[in-house]
Structures are given as C-alpha cells and as structure tokens.
Amino acid sequence: MSEPVQIVVGLICLLGVFALTRYLVGWQVKRATGFIIRDLESQNAVDPFTAVELPYAKQSPLRIGMRNYHAKALDYMVSEGVVGKTGGGKYYLQVKIPDAEPPAL
C-alpha cells in the first residue's frame, strides 16, 4: 500500500474508534439515568420532603477501577430539571416519568 493510502486508512480508523467511544459513553450515561430514575422511584423520592441521599452522587477522588457514570448523569439530570437537589445534598424526582408502555385501548 502506498503511504497516502495508509494515512487515509489510519485516519478513517481513528475517526471510527472516536465515534464508537462516544457512542459507548452515551449508552453508559443513558443506562445510568435509567438506574437513577428507578432508584428514586423505588425509594418514593418525589418531592423535597421525601428526598434521599444517593451513594453514587459523589465521585471518588481516587478514581480507581471502572468509570462511574452515575455522578455525571445525576449532574446532567439536575441541570435539566428532571431530578431536584435539596440544600442538604439529597435528591428527588421533579418530573413524573411516564411508563414505557402506552395504555391498551
């Protein structure tokens, strides 16, 4: 293979790997948001009075092991208004999440 063809193939592979990693990170954050919503619903945290502390809300300063997407997803959900945060660092659902299946007619 000639050198220009190798460079083009290398750049295409690099772009492919970049796109794949972005897709996987988005998928992980989406899974984390679903987990957070189910966790808050199961604990019945639907207003500031029933807010609960979430152990995964804080990132570990050591960052050893697998990457934790829960804290990042929780920050995003708070900024979008889906989840509320009290002054004491507790969280609750602000938006009623509809069920996945529409009602049968």
HUJO-V214914 format. One record per backbone hydrogen bond with DSSP energy under -1.0 kcal/mol. CO is the residue of the C=O (numbers start at 1). NH is the residue of the N-H. E is the energy in kcal/mol with one decimal. If there is no record, write none. Layout:
CO|NH|E ; CO|NH|E
This chain:
2|6|-2.0 ; 3|7|-2.2 ; 4|8|-2.2 ; 5|9|-2.6 ; 6|10|-2.5 ; 7|11|-2.4 ; 8|12|-2.3 ; 9|13|-2.4 ; 10|14|-2.3 ; 11|15|-2.5 ; 12|16|-2.2 ; 13|17|-2.4 ; 14|18|-2.2 ; 15|19|-2.5 ; 16|20|-2.3 ; 17|21|-2.4 ; 18|22|-2.1 ; 19|23|-2.1 ; 20|24|-2.4 ; 21|25|-2.3 ; 22|26|-2.1 ; 23|27|-2.3 ; 24|28|-2.3 ; 25|29|-2.4 ; 26|30|-2.2 ; 27|31|-2.1 ; 28|32|-2.2 ; 29|33|-2.4 ; 30|34|-1.9 ; 31|35|-2.1 ; 32|36|-2.4 ; 33|37|-2.4 ; 34|38|-2.4 ; 35|39|-2.4 ; 36|40|-2.6 ; 37|41|-2.4 ; 38|42|-2.5 ; 39|43|-1.5 ; 40|45|-2.6 ; 41|44|-1.1 ; 44|46|-1.2 ; 45|93|-3.1 ; 47|50|-1.1 ; 52|91|-3.3 ; 54|57|-1.6 ; 69|73|-2.5 ; 70|74|-2.6 ; 71|75|-2.2 ; 72|76|-2.0 ; 73|77|-2.4 ; 74|78|-2.1 ; 75|79|-2.1 ; 76|80|-1.7 ; 77|82|-1.9 ; 77|83|-1.4 ; 82|94|-2.6 ; 82|95|-1.4 ; 84|92|-1.9 ; 86|89|-1.5 ; 90|86|-2.8 ; 91|52|-2.4 ; 92|84|-3.4
